[in-house]
Amino acid sequence: MNRREFLSTLAAASAAGFPLLRSEALAAPARQPAAPYELPRFGTVHFLHFTDSHAQLLPLHYREPEVNLGLGAAKGRPPHLVGERLLKHFGLQARTAEAHAFTCLDFTRAAARYGRVGGFAHLATLIKRLRASRPGALLLDGGDTWQGSGLSLWTRGQDMVDACKLLGVDVMTGHWEFTYGAERVQEVLAQDFKGRVDFVAQNVKTADFGDPVFPPYVLRELNGVPVAIIGQAFPYTPIANPRYLVPEWTFGIQEENLQQVIEEARGKGAQVIVLLSHNGMDVDLKLASRVRGLDAILGGHTHDGVPRPLLVKNAGGQTLVTNAGSNGKFLGVLDFEVKGGKVTDFRYRLLPVFANLLPADPEMAALISRLRAPHEEKLGEKLAVTEGLLYRRGNFNGTFDQVLLDALMAEKNAEIALSPGFRWGTTLLPGQDITMEDVLDQTAITYPYTTVSTLTGAQLKAILEDVSDNLFNPDPYLQQGGDMVRVGGLSYACDPTAGVGHRIQDLRLGGKPLEAGKRYKVAGWAPVSEEAREAGGEPIWDVVARYLRGQKTLEARRPYLPKLLNVAGNPGLAR
């Protein structure tokens, strides 16, 4: 980044609500790493927040979506803004570092220009700087931390547990953590987190008597101010992921219980109460309108990088709702001024973590090297070279999704392939090697089994209808996570504005209409049933790796986007 680009970045930062730098800092060389991250201290209570890092310890590329449709009341409202509409809404300047961080615009060129983002060693440096200016600041981890890489899968999340302890995490909630099983979660809490990290979740109970599995909240005193951090784990964990991994626990939103917990914390003297949430932003917005007494919701799950919080009114006043992106790409900084026992003002910044503007913290870098050393050879195996941009995030297929689907159809000799609408997964630029690590970044789960089955046309339509309702149901409380199931071989039309059972139309295979009663050979992966676990299909990463070794050079993929109906002009659609 040269001086002109650096000054352009500062202009965009100020428009986005970032503080302007001191005048003398403007004369500093463009390579000066500290300046963009100098945030003047405000108030007395400070929270640092990251979420959905998905086990990514190293700097990476991560492309934001070009399709993130909002419908009804959510239309035109964050987080359902993409591309230029997002820039305009938040006053961000195009063709700047911030535009690259928050949008998919001109991604390949911008990624080459601004470099990689995230990386725990760079994040550690930023956290230490902010804590130095904000004594007592609490570091909150919104979950989806222990899953998303081959290294984390092979160590059962221990790599991320060790990294988070060194990072200085104070409070955490969870989602994908539970896919290592209840016993493993409890083991970490007893052996690694005890006396160091509070794992909180007010909405996880035992299935027999409804007893809390985890503490619902933690009370801390920050600079003389009592504060409460309440945990909200992903409400639909046993639906979106295998129930057999947490058979004795129940989840859910549990709105009434949350209200009781808020009142209990207030009764114990808490002057500031925040919800550390893994609901997803739409759910958090609804929740904030119905629950009283929360000063802020620090949210995750949907990977939405939202530059400024939304203010949501409710019967008790108002609640700030935030979402801090994913993959270690952002760090949220929330400062509260507290007077007379209540919050009177705040400042919030969502800082993109640019690895070339923040030096790596030596201690964290050394830990990461030690963790990776035994596995470097396997992770580094070069499978192919990509000629096109490979990414996942978006309501419908991404190019890396397309690779997974093509591999399933080719290796399993299937007419059709289905792949889950997972939001995690790193991005590769044209010309990069595709390594085994990159494949695992898209597939590393504890239920990786591939399946081959015969389904009727009617069953395929029912699957697509069910998943589309999870995504497009107008009631956020009925949106159960993930983006649209990715399809290979099939084409279809989708009307997100239609009612249940009527969103999917004109299903075709090879240009011919799908027949409701005809059976088709379908390959898939990541089944949640116990029967699929017992069948023990080949792990998806082996299928994809074998396919890529045969390709050697992977031609640019164009992701399949269904014909979308009644969404023309929707600001959640960049195409």
Buried (B, 14 or more C-beta within 10 A) or exposed (E): BEEEBBEBBBEBBBBBBBEEBEEEBEEBEBEEBBBBBBBEBBBBBBBBBBBBBBBBBBBBBBBBBBBBBBBEEBBBBBBBBBBBBBBEBBEBBBBBBBBBBBBBBBBBEBBEEBBBBBBBBBBBBBBBBBBEEBEBBBBBBBBBBBBBBBBBBBBBBBBBBBBBBBBBBBBBBBBBBBBBBBEBBEBBBEEBBEEEBBBBBBBBBEEEEEEBBBBBBBBBEBBEBBBBBBBBBBBBBBBBBBEEBBEEBBBBBBEEBBBEBBEBBBEEEBBBBBBBBBBBBBBBBBBBBBBBBBBBBBBBBBBBBBBBBBEBEBEEEBBBBBBBBBBBBBBBBBBBBBEEEEBEEBBBBBBBBBBBBBEBBEEBBEBBEEBBEEBEEBBEBEBBBBBBBBBBBBBBBBBBBBBBBBBBBBBBEBBBBBBBBBBBBBBBBEEBEBBBBBBBBBBBBBBBBBBBBEBBBBBBBBBBBBBBBBBBBEEBBEBBBBBBBBBBBBBBBBBBBBEEEEBBBEBEBEEEEBEEEEEBBBBBBBBBBEEBBEEEBBBBBBBBBBBBEEBEEBEEBEBBBBEBBEBEEBBBBBE
